[in-house]
Amino acid sequence: MIPDETVEEVRARSDIVEIVGEVVDLKKAGKDFKGRCPFHEDHSPSFYVVPTKGFYHCFGCGEDGDVFSFVMKRMGLDFVEAVKHVGARSGVVVREVRGQRPEEDPNRPLHEANAFADDFFQKRLWDGDDGAGARAYLEGRGIDRETAERFRIGFAPDQRHALRQAASQHGLEQDVLLELGLLARSDSADDAFDRFRNRLMFAIEDLGGRVVGFGGRVLPGNRSRAKYVNSPESAVYHKGSLLYGLVRAKNAIRRQGSALVVEGYMDVVSLAAAGVENSVAALGTALTEEHARLLKRFTTQAYLCFDSDAAGLKATFRAGDVLLREGVHPSVVTLPEGDDPDSIVRAGGAEALRPHVEAAVDVLDRKLQILDERGYFQTIEKTRQAIDRLLPTLRAAADPTLRDLYVDRVAARTGVQKVTLERELTVEPARRQAAQSRPGRPPPPGRRGTRIRGMGAERQFLLLLIKDRTWIEAAGEVVGPEDFVDQGYRRIFELLIERPELDHASAELEEGLRRKLEGLLADTRQFGEAGRVFEETVGRMRGAVVDRRLQALDREIADAQRSADDDRMRTLLVEKQRLSRERAEGSVTRSDWRRTSRKTLGMSAQHTPKEGSG
């Protein structure tokens, strides 16, 4: 027997058009697809696949059903075999539960609490007098009620215990609400209070449509400095593997053959209100490899539509390289200065955005344009620097044909021979570039490490960033909030990314967090070899996360052995052997570290510096 939630996950992630299309020659027919029915002798196309609803129907013989029905009828499989087959195609591991009934979902209390909070926030938006300001805000942003309800937008009242009291009356455990970040507690008090107050609430859903977290946007009159407050990572919410709006956009992305990647919640919602249905956004984090792989299941073409300021361009090119590595081709949409997708469609509707998207250029071409505008091809020295900026994108191109085209383009623009560029592509530049562009000199070979005795890697890493603020930008590129075990250090890291000039502990911070930050700011120790400290502390943080994951794997293997779950035990053993080997070789990759940290820690940042525009 397969748990219901697994069946629904497979159904949500499956592409019925792709699976049916292996048997039936499907042609687009408006929003649907049609072809000759595989279940009877069909002389004219009478078989329709409706991706928005996830089913097929033949108007000739009457056969209909969902993706599982199709596989069962065509391949002669039973239901369990069909779910496993579709799951394998869709990247979902399907495991049967032994015995007469499925085991209780250990995350059920978390899902129930999130569903309750979602309902609570929506009712306070539409039914409560205190939601009038939030309703007016939505109206002013061009968001009608139908769109707001479709995206499950709500309102958190400006009351310290409103959600807590309502949840208590509903019988929900306070510890569950704390784990989900719906409640918070000061280090110096036992009183649990509502984390989200006087905020517009955006429900974050997984691909199965279940609410797994929330983002809260500040409203006028809110005394908080943070524009967005977001759910921490939990057993059901991993922001690095979810894209906001994808559950609603996926069919439009399939139909249109492309996704529009924007910066935040309001962009996605505003675009949908204007009729642009194929937009998604990362959840307050840089685009990750998992985001790219998730997107690739629905399209291989992405349009990046971020801010055009320095930070937006940096995020654009970083995202472009991530997408290229996973086989998704990125193009860059450039909007007029001061505009974002939300302001464009509010002023002129979807038609106003269309010409900007149609004018999008390949990510490498956009880099070349900007470098040219800034005079990078006018001198030999600047041209050398331009090549260093272009090489990461050339290396990222997983498609060999595209990479070859990129090399041709760069060779033609810079005058550097193709053979020279191709040789550069084979050299890993990270250490050389760090030595050239970051403060400090590279350590001589064989020099002993610079670890401060008695200081953990996370504290030493933050101390380096405070002592030398020029390292903060580099830190944001290789480390995320979810990579910190200590919640206080995680929050300090976020504050530094948000405000690199931070030089005091605000009285608004919780007491325990304030003490930690004051201790770091008052620490007089200095680093003589900043580059080496940076590399060593990052390496220690990565290693610590992997070590904890290995310990967790040992426990999981023991559990699988006790329950005689041989398939799971083999899977766990393979993962353990791989991680152990790479840990010993010091070759744990960035994506492995990220994936492992989520499995091990199960939690992450409670607030991120930027959750999108609007």
C-alpha positions in Angstrom: 0.0 0.0 0.0 1.2 3.5 -0.9 0.4 6.4 1.4 -2.1 8.8 0.0 0.3 11.8 0.4 2.8 9.9 -1.8 0.2 9.2 -4.5 -0.8 12.9 -4.5 2.8 14.0 -4.7 3.4 11.7 -7.7 0.2 13.0 -9.4 1.2 16.6 -8.8 4.7 16.2 -10.1 3.8 14.0 -13.1 3.5 15.4 -16.6 0.5 13.7 -18.2 1.2 15.3 -21.6 4.8 13.8 -21.6 3.7 10.4 -20.5 0.7 10.1 -22.9 2.8 11.7 -25.6 5.1 8.7 -25.6 2.2 6.6 -27.0 0.0 9.2 -28.7 1.2 11.8 -31.2 -0.3 14.8 -29.5 -0.9 18.2 -31.1 -1.8 21.4 -29.2 -5.5 22.3 -29.4 -5.8 25.6 -27.5 -5.0 24.9 -23.9 -5.3 21.2 -24.4 -3.7 18.5 -26.6 -5.4 16.0 -28.9 -4.5 13.0 -30.9 -5.8 9.6 -32.1 -7.1 7.4 -29.3 -4.8 4.5 -28.4 -7.8 2.5 -27.0 -9.8 2.1 -30.2 -9.4 2.4 -34.0 -9.6 6.2 -34.2 -9.6 7.6 -37.8 -9.8 11.3 -36.7 -8.3 12.8 -33.5 -10.9 12.4 -30.8 -8.6 11.8 -27.8 -7.9 14.9 -25.6 -5.5 15.5 -22.8 -6.3 18.3 -20.5 -3.1 19.2 -18.5 -4.7 21.8 -16.4 -7.0 19.1 -14.9 -4.6 16.2 -15.2 -6.9 13.9 -17.1 -7.6 12.5 -20.6 -10.9 11.8 -22.4 -11.8 10.2 -25.7 -15.0 11.4 -27.4 -15.0 8.4 -29.6 -14.9 5.4 -27.2 -15.5 7.2 -23.9 -12.2 6.2 -22.3 -11.1 8.6 -19.7 -9.0 8.9 -16.5 -5.8 10.3 -15.0 -2.2 9.6 -15.5 -2.3 6.4 -13.4 -5.4 5.1 -15.3 -3.6 5.6 -18.6 -0.5 3.7 -17.5 -2.6 0.9 -16.0 -4.6 0.5 -19.2 -1.7 0.8 -21.7 0.9 -1.3 -19.8 -1.4 -3.7 -17.9 -0.1 -2.6 -14.5 -2.0 -2.6 -11.2 -2.5 0.7 -9.4 0.6 0.3 -7.1 2.8 -0.6 -10.1 1.4 2.4 -12.1 2.2 4.8 -9.2 5.7 3.5 -9.0 6.2 3.8 -12.7 4.9 7.4 -12.9 6.9 8.2 -9.7 10.1 7.0 -11.3 9.4 9.2 -14.3 8.7 12.2 -12.1 11.6 11.9 -9.6 9.5 10.8 -6.7 10.7 7.8 -4.6 7.6 5.6 -4.0 7.7 3.2 -1.1 5.0 0.8 0.0 4.0 0.6 3.6 3.9 -2.9 5.0 0.8 -4.1 6.9 -2.8 -3.5 6.4 -2.8 0.3 6.9 -0.4 3.1 6.1 1.7 4.3 8.9 0.7 7.7 10.3 2.4 10.6 8.5 4.9 11.9 11.1 4.4 15.4 9.5 0.7 15.4 9.8 0.6 17.7 12.8 2.7 20.2 10.9 0.4 20.1 7.8 -2.7 20.5 10.0 -1.2 23.5 11.8 -0.2 25.2 8.5 -3.7 24.5 7.1 -5.3 26.0 10.2 -3.0 29.1 10.0 -3.8 29.5 6.3 -7.5 29.5 7.0 -7.1 31.8 10.0 -5.1 34.4 8.0 -7.6 34.3 5.1 -10.6 34.8 7.4 -8.9 37.7 9.1 -8.3 39.3 5.7 -11.8 39.1 4.4 -14.0 38.9 7.5 -12.2 41.0 10.2 -12.5 44.7 10.6 -8.7 44.9 11.2 -8.2 43.5 7.7 -9.5 46.6 6.1 -6.1 48.1 5.7 -4.7 45.0 4.1 -7.7 44.8 1.7 -7.2 48.4 0.7 -3.5 47.7 0.1 -4.3 44.8 -2.2 -6.9 46.9 -4.1 -4.3 49.6 -4.5 -1.9 47.0 -6.0 -4.5 45.8 -8.5 -5.1 42.5 -6.7 -8.8 41.5 -6.8 -10.4 39.1 -4.4 -10.5 36.2 -6.9 -6.7 36.4 -7.4 -6.0 36.8 -3.7 -8.1 33.8 -2.8 -6.5 31.8 -5.6 -3.1 32.5 -4.1 -4.4 32.0 -0.5 -3.4 35.5 0.6 -4.3 36.4 4.1 -3.7 38.9 6.9 -2.0 38.5 10.3 -3.7 40.9 12.8 -1.6 43.3 14.8 -2.2 41.3 18.0 0.4 39.5 20.1 -1.6 36.3 20.7 -4.4 36.2 18.1 -3.2 33.1 16.3 -1.9 31.4 19.4 -5.3 31.7 21.1 -7.2 30.5 18.1 -4.9 27.6 17.6 -5.2 26.6 21.3 -9.0 26.6 21.0 -8.6 24.3 18.0 -6.4 21.9 20.0 -3.2 22.6 18.2 0.0 22.0 20.2 2.1 25.1 20.9 5.4 23.2 20.2 4.2 22.5 16.7 3.4 26.2 16.1 6.9 27.1 17.4 8.5 24.5 15.2 6.8 26.0 12.1 7.7 29.5 13.1 4.1 30.6 13.5 4.9 31.4 17.1 8.2 32.8 18.5 9.6 33.0 21.9 12.1 35.4 23.4 15.3 33.8 24.9 14.5 35.6 28.1 10.8 34.7 28.5 8.5 31.7 28.3 5.7 33.6 26.6 5.1 32.4 23.1 3.8 35.1 20.8 2.6 35.4 17.2 5.6 35.9 14.9 3.5 37.4 12.1 1.7 40.6 13.1 0.1 43.3 10.9 1.4 41.7 7.8 0.0 40.6 4.5 0.4 36.8 4.5 1.5 34.8 1.4 0.9 31.0 1.7 3.7 28.9 0.3 2.6 25.6 -1.2 4.4 22.5 -2.3 3.7 20.9 -5.7 0.8 18.9 -4.1 -0.9 22.2 -3.1 -0.3 21.8 0.6 0.6 24.9 2.6 4.1 24.4 4.0 5.1 27.9 5.1 4.3 31.6 4.9 5.8 34.9 3.9 4.6 38.0 5.7 4.9 41.4 4.0 5.0 44.6 6.1 1.9 46.9 5.8 1.8 50.6 6.4 1.8 51.3 10.1 3.8 48.2 11.0 6.6 49.2 13.4 8.9 46.3 12.2 12.0 47.2 10.2 11.9 43.9 8.3 9.9 44.2 5.0 9.4 40.5 4.9 9.3 37.9 7.7 9.3 34.3 6.6 8.8 30.9 8.0 11.9 29.0 9.1 12.7 25.8 7.4 11.0 22.8 8.9 10.4 19.1 8.2 7.8 20.2 5.6 9.4 23.4 4.2 12.7 23.7 2.4 12.9 27.0 0.6 15.8 26.0 -1.6 13.7 23.3 -3.3 10.4 25.2 -3.7 9.4 28.0 -6.1 6.6 30.3 -5.2 3.7 30.0 -7.5 4.8 26.9 -9.3 1.9 24.8 -8.2 -0.4 27.2 -10.2 2.1 28.1 -13.0 3.3 24.7 -14.0 0.7 24.0 -16.6 1.0 27.5 -18.1 4.8 26.9 -18.2 4.3 23.7 -20.1 1.9 25.3 -22.6 4.1 28.3 -23.3 7.3 26.5 -23.2 9.0 28.9 -20.8 9.0 30.3 -17.3 9.3 33.9 -16.2 11.4 34.0 -13.0 10.8 37.1 -10.9 12.0 38.3 -7.6 9.1 38.0 -5.1 5.6 37.1 -4.1 3.9 40.4 -5.2 5.5 40.1 -8.7 4.0 36.6 -9.1 0.6 37.6 -7.8 0.4 40.9 -9.8 1.4 39.1 -13.0 -1.2 36.4 -12.5 -3.9 39.1 -11.9 -2.9 40.6 -15.2 -3.1 37.3 -17.0 0.6 36.3 -17.0 0.3 32.8 -15.6 3.8 31.4 -16.1 5.8 33.3 -13.5 7.5 31.9 -10.4 9.9 33.3 -7.7 12.5 31.9 -5.4 11.6 32.1 -1.7 13.9 34.8 -0.4 17.1 32.9 -1.4 19.3 32.9 -4.5 18.2 30.4 -7.1 19.6 27.0 -6.3 20.5 23.9 -8.3 17.3 22.2 -6.9 15.2 25.2 -8.1 16.8 24.8 -11.6 16.1 21.0 -11.6 12.6 21.6 -10.5 12.0 24.1 -13.3 13.6 21.9 -15.9 10.8 19.3 -15.3 8.4 21.8 -16.9 10.6 23.8 -19.4 14.1 24.3 -20.6 13.6 28.1 -21.2 13.6 30.7 -18.5 13.3 34.5 -18.6 15.0 36.2 -15.7 13.2 39.4 -14.8 15.0 40.9 -11.8 15.8 44.4 -10.8 18.2 46.2 -13.0 20.3 47.7 -10.2 23.7 46.3 -9.2 22.2 43.7 -6.7 19.6 42.7 -9.3 22.2 42.2 -12.0 24.4 40.1 -9.7 21.4 37.9 -8.8 20.5 37.7 -12.5 23.9 36.4 -13.6 24.2 34.1 -10.6 20.8 32.6 -11.4 21.7 32.3 -15.1 24.8 30.3 -14.4 22.8 28.0 -12.1 20.2 27.4 -14.8 22.8 26.7 -17.4 24.5 24.1 -15.3 21.1 22.2 -15.1 20.4 22.5 -18.8 17.9 25.4 -18.7 18.6 28.2 -21.1 18.3 31.6 -19.5 17.4 34.9 -21.2 17.5 38.3 -19.4 14.6 40.7 -19.5 15.6 44.3 -19.0 13.0 46.7 -17.7 13.1 50.5 -17.6 15.0 51.9 -14.6 12.7 52.1 -11.6 10.2 49.6 -12.9 9.5 46.0 -12.0 7.1 43.4 -13.4 4.4 44.5 -10.9 4.6 48.2 -11.8 4.7 47.4 -15.6 1.5 45.3 -15.6 -0.3 47.6 -13.2 0.3 50.5 -15.6 -0.4 48.7 -18.9 -1.5 45.1 -18.3 0.2 42.0 -19.7 0.6 43.7 -23.1 2.9 46.2 -21.6 5.2 43.5 -20.3 5.2 41.5 -23.6 7.7 43.6 -25.6 10.2 43.6 -22.8 10.0 39.8 -22.6 10.2 39.5 -26.4 13.3 41.7 -26.4 15.1 39.5 -23.8 18.6 38.5 -24.7 20.7 35.5 -23.9 22.4 35.7 -20.5 25.9 35.8 -22.1 24.9 38.4 -24.6 23.6 40.6 -21.7 26.9 40.2 -19.9 28.7 41.3 -23.0 26.4 44.3 -23.4 27.0 45.5 -19.9 30.7 45.0 -20.0 30.8 46.9 -23.3 28.7 49.7 -21.8 31.2 50.0 -18.9 34.3 50.1 -21.2 35.7 46.7 -20.4 36.9 46.1 -24.0 38.8 49.4 -24.4 42.1 48.3 -22.8 44.0 45.0 -22.5 43.9 45.1 -18.7 40.1 45.6 -18.7 39.6 43.0 -21.4 41.4 40.5 -19.1 39.0 41.4 -16.3 36.1 41.0 -18.7 37.1 37.5 -19.6 37.3 36.6 -15.9 33.7 37.7 -15.6 32.6 35.8 -18.6 34.3 32.5 -17.9 31.9 31.4 -15.2 29.0 31.5 -17.7 31.0 29.6 -20.3 31.8 27.0 -17.7 28.2 26.7 -16.6 26.9 25.8 -20.0 26.1 22.1 -19.7 25.0 21.9 -23.3 28.3 21.4 -25.3 26.8 23.0 -28.4 25.7 26.1 -26.5 29.1 26.2 -24.8 30.8 26.2 -28.2 28.6 29.0 -29.4 29.5 31.0 -26.3 33.2 30.5 -26.8 32.8 31.7 -30.4 30.9 34.8 -29.2 33.5 35.7 -26.5 36.4 35.0 -28.9 34.9 37.3 -31.5 34.2 40.1 -29.0 37.5 40.0 -27.1 39.9 39.0 -29.8 41.2 36.1 -27.7 41.7 32.8 -29.6 39.2 30.0 -29.1 41.9 27.6 -28.1 43.0 30.0 -25.3 39.5 30.3 -24.0 38.9 26.6 -24.1 42.1 26.0 -22.1 40.9 28.6 -19.5 37.7 26.6 -19.2 39.6 23.6 -18.0 41.2 25.5 -15.1 39.2 25.9 -11.9 39.6 29.6 -11.2 38.1 30.0 -7.7 41.3 30.2 -5.7 43.1 32.4 -8.2 40.1 34.8 -8.5 39.7 34.9 -4.7 43.4 35.9 -4.4 43.0 38.6 -7.1 39.7 40.1 -6.1 39.4 39.6 -2.4 41.4 41.2 0.4 44.3 39.3 1.8 47.0 37.3 0.0 46.8 33.6 -0.7 48.6 31.6 2.0 51.9 30.0 1.1 51.8 26.2 0.5 52.1 24.1 3.7 51.2 27.0 6.1 49.3 25.8 9.1 45.6 26.6 9.5 44.3 29.8 11.2 41.7 28.3 13.4 41.2 30.1 16.7 41.3 27.7 19.6 38.0 27.2 21.3 36.0 29.1 18.7 33.4 27.3 16.5 33.5 27.7 12.7 30.2 29.6 12.6 31.4 32.3 15.1 34.8 32.6 13.5 33.2 32.9 10.1 31.0 35.8 11.3 33.8 37.4 13.2 35.8 37.5 9.9 32.8 39.2 8.2 32.5 41.8 10.9 36.3 42.5 11.0 36.5 42.8 7.2 33.2 43.8 5.6 34.5 43.3 2.1 34.1 39.5 2.6 30.3 39.8 3.1 29.5 39.7 -0.6 31.6 36.6 -1.1 30.0 35.0 1.9 26.6 35.5 0.5 27.6 33.6 -2.7 28.8 30.5 -0.9 26.9 30.3 2.3 23.1 30.5 3.1 21.3 31.0 6.4 20.2 27.3 6.3 23.9 26.3 6.6 24.1 27.6 10.2 23.2 25.3 13.1 23.1 28.0 15.7 19.9 30.0 15.2 21.5 33.2 16.7 24.5 33.1 14.3 22.1 32.3 11.4 20.2 35.5 12.2 23.3 37.6 12.6 24.5 36.3 9.2 21.2 37.5 7.6 21.6 40.9 9.3 25.1 41.3 7.8 23.9 40.3 4.3 21.0 42.7 4.6 23.1 45.6 6.2 26.8 45.1 5.6 27.5 48.3 7.6 25.8 46.9 10.7 27.9 48.2 13.7 25.6 48.0 16.7 23.0 45.6 18.2 19.6 47.2 18.0 17.4 47.3 21.1 14.6 45.7 18.9 16.6 42.4 18.8 15.8 39.6 21.2 18.0 39.7 24.2 19.9 36.5 23.5 20.5 37.5 19.9 21.6 41.0 21.0 24.2 39.6 23.4 25.7 37.4 20.7 26.0 40.2 18.3 27.4 42.6 20.9 30.0 39.9 21.7 31.1 39.6 18.1 31.2 43.4 17.6 33.3 43.8 20.8 35.8 41.0 19.9 39.2 42.5 19.4 40.9 39.6 17.7 42.2 40.1 14.1 42.9 37.8 11.2 46.2 38.1 9.4 45.2 35.7 6.5 41.6 36.5 5.8 41.5 34.4 2.6 42.6 31.3 4.4 40.3 31.9 7.3 37.4 32.2 4.9 38.2 28.9 3.2 38.9 27.0 6.3 35.7 28.1 8.2 33.5 27.4 5.2 35.2 24.0 4.9 34.6 23.2 8.6 31.0 24.2 8.3 30.5 22.0 5.4 32.3 19.1 7.1 30.2 19.5 10.3 27.0 19.3 8.4 28.1 16.2 6.5 29.3 14.6 9.7 25.9 15.1 11.3 24.2 13.7 8.2 26.3 10.6 8.4 25.3 10.1 12.0 21.7 10.5 11.1 22.2 8.0 8.3 23.5 5.5 10.8 20.3 5.9 12.8 18.1 5.6 9.7 20.0 2.5 8.6 19.4 0.9 12.0 15.7 1.7 11.8 15.4 0.3 8.2 17.2 -2.9 9.4 14.8 -3.3 12.3 11.8 -2.9 10.1 13.2 -5.2 7.4 13.0 -2.5 4.8 15.7 -3.8 2.5 15.1 -1.3 -0.3 15.4 1.7 2.0 18.4 0.2 3.7 20.2 -0.2 0.4 19.4 3.4 -0.6 20.7 4.7 2.7 23.9 2.6 2.5 24.7 3.9 -1.0 24.2 7.5 0.2 26.4 6.9 3.3 29.2 5.3 1.2 29.1 8.3 -1.3 29.2 10.9 1.5 31.9 9.1 3.4 34.1 8.8 0.4 33.6 12.4 -0.6 34.1 13.6 3.0 37.4 11.7 3.2 38.5 13.2 -0.1 37.3 16.7 0.8 35.2 16.8 -2.3 31.7 17.3 -1.0 30.1 19.6 -3.5 28.1 22.7 -2.8 24.8 21.1 -3.8 25.6 18.1 -1.6 26.3 20.4 1.3 23.0 22.3 0.8 21.0 19.1 0.4 22.7 17.5 3.5 22.3 20.6 5.7 18.5 20.5 5.0 18.2 16.8 5.8 20.3 17.2 9.0 19.2 20.5 10.4 15.6 20.5 9.2 15.3 24.3 9.8 16.6 27.6 8.5 16.3 31.3 8.5 13.3 32.9 10.1 13.8 36.1 8.1 15.6 36.8 4.8 16.9 40.1 3.7 14.9 40.3 0.4 11.8 38.4 -0.4 11.1 40.1 -3.7 9.8 43.3 -5.0 6.6 45.0 -4.0 
